[in-house]
Amino acid sequence: MAVSTLSFLGGNGHCAARLSAVRTLLPPGIDLVAVPYPGFEGRQRAADLEGFLTVVADHFRSVGPGLVYATGIGGLLALCLRARGGLTGIPILMQGPVLWGLERRLMPRLMRLAPMQWALSRVFATAVFQRRFVRKYFTQRPDPETTAAFFAGYAQCAALPDFFAWLTPDLLRSLETELAGQPEALADVRIWWGGRDAVVSPRELEWTVSALGPVSELVARWPVRVFPEWGHYPMIDAPAEWAREVAGALAAAETV
């Protein structure tokens, strides 16, 4: 049986437990591979963003995915790779991506301060914070094992401060220049959004279109599909539906 690879670009604090339920629900012949981010799940941190992106790009070259699924900040990382000539010819499906809305949020600005980074990792480990987070951002309460692993992904992520240091307005200005000179980097991108996503607003796309100037029309034409009952974590909230939809997207990408 031929095997098709689906590469998963996770968000901040990503851990293997976020995909544990869906792995058993995907049809045979689909290999779901989470991109091994440096500084996540005990891996060594990268020295800088370029080193981080090099590791990610090397992974893609080694597995040759049929589709890249990028969620949260993974969407911005996918564009960074495209701007650097990576992921050429590989379709990208972004779900609830963090893009140019990054510079409009208070939290990323605060998290560039070392004391706030120290506090964040400890807050994520408290039961009170976890209960409030689950109520606000999940549409279904995960089982205790998944919940514990989800928050451990944040608390144990050595690269957490790196993302706040690297993914900044200065990076966005650089991307604007790079993408303006190579509009082909914005080709073959589709967007999925959860109608109940309380983490990232669909205004993210409006802000991205406003920022990209000469190539903004290409982003404005990205196909957008809204799943009314999904939140930001459909692979946890609705694993069977997510697996079915992703399998269909991968099959469609490979027939183009």
TARA-V800012 format. One record per pair of residues at least 12 apart in sequence whose ideal C-beta (glycine too) atoms are under 8 Angstrom apart, sorted by the first residue. I is the first residue (numbers start at 1). J is the second residue. If there is no record, write none. Layout:
i = {I:I}
j = {J:J}
This chain:
i = {1:1:2:3:3:3:4:4:4:4:4:4:4:5:5:5:5:5:5:5:6:6:6:6:6:6:6:6:6:6:6:7:7:7:7:7:7:7:7:7:7:8:8:8:8:8:8:8:9:9:9:9:9:9:9:9:9:9:10:10:10:10:10:10:10:11:11:11:11:11:12:12:12:12:12:12:13:13:13:13:13:13:13:14:14:14:14:14:15:15:15:15:15:15:16:16:16:17:17:17:17:17:18:18:18:18:18:19:19:19:20:20:21:21:21:21:22:22:22:22:22:25:25:25:25:26:26:26:27:30:30:33:33:35:35:35:35:36:36:37:37:37:37:38:38:38:38:39:39:39:39:39:39:40:40:40:40:41:41:41:42:45:45:45:46:46:48:49:49:49:49:49:52:52:52:53:53:53:53:53:56:56:57:57:57:60:60:60:60:65:66:66:66:66:66:67:67:67:67:67:67:67:67:68:68:68:68:68:69:69:69:69:70:70:70:70:70:71:71:71:71:71:72:72:72:72:72:72:73:73:73:73:74:74:75:75:75:75:75:76:76:76:76:76:78:78:78:79:79:79:79:79:80:80:82:82:82:83:83:83:83:83:84:89:90:91:91:91:91:91:92:92:92:93:93:93:93:93:93:93:94:94:94:94:95:95:95:95:95:96:96:96:96:96:96:96:97:97:97:98:98:99:99:99:99:100:100:100:100:100:100:100:101:101:101:101:101:101:102:102:102:102:103:103:103:104:108:108:108:111:111:112:112:112:114:117:117:117:120:120:121:121:121:121:122:124:124:124:125:125:130:130:133:134:136:137:137:137:137:137:138:138:138:138:139:139:139:139:139:139:140:140:140:142:142:146:150:172:176:176:176:179:179:180:180:180:180:183:183:183:186:186:186:186:187:189:190:190:190:190:190:191:191:191:191:191:192:192:192:192:192:192:193:193:193:193:193:194:194:194:194:194:194:194:195:195:195:195:195:196:196:196:196:197:197:197:198:198:199:199:200:202:202:205:205:205:227:227:230}
j = {28:29:29:29:30:31:29:30:31:66:250:251:254:30:31:33:63:64:65:66:26:30:31:32:33:65:66:67:69:246:250:33:34:35:59:60:63:65:67:68:69:32:33:34:35:69:71:74:35:56:68:69:70:71:74:75:77:78:34:35:37:40:71:72:74:71:72:73:74:98:72:73:154:157:160:163:40:124:150:153:154:157:160:34:37:40:74:153:40:41:149:150:152:153:34:41:149:145:146:149:150:153:150:153:233:235:236:32:34:235:146:149:146:235:236:239:235:239:242:243:246:239:240:243:244:243:246:247:247:247:250:63:65:56:59:60:74:55:59:52:55:56:159:51:52:55:159:52:157:158:159:160:162:153:157:158:159:153:156:157:156:158:159:162:159:162:166:80:162:166:167:171:159:162:166:77:80:81:84:86:77:81:81:84:86:81:86:87:90:90:90:91:250:253:254:90:91:92:93:249:250:253:254:87:90:91:92:93:93:95:246:249:92:93:94:95:97:94:95:96:97:232:96:97:98:199:200:232:97:98:163:167:94:97:94:96:97:98:99:97:98:99:102:167:92:94:97:99:175:179:185:186:171:175:179:185:186:175:178:179:182:185:178:188:188:188:189:190:253:256:188:189:190:189:190:191:192:246:249:253:189:190:191:192:191:192:193:194:234:192:193:194:197:199:200:232:191:200:204:200:204:204:205:207:208:172:204:207:208:210:211:212:200:201:203:204:207:208:167:168:169:172:168:169:172:207:164:167:168:161:164:164:165:168:161:160:161:164:154:160:154:155:157:160:155:151:154:155:151:155:147:151:151:147:198:198:199:231:232:233:231:233:236:237:196:229:230:231:237:238:236:237:238:236:237:236:236:211:211:212:213:212:215:212:213:214:215:214:215:218:215:218:219:222:218:222:222:223:224:225:249:205:222:223:224:225:224:225:226:227:230:245:224:225:226:227:230:226:227:229:230:231:232:234:226:227:228:229:230:228:229:230:231:230:231:232:231:232:231:232:232:224:226:219:222:224:241:245:242}
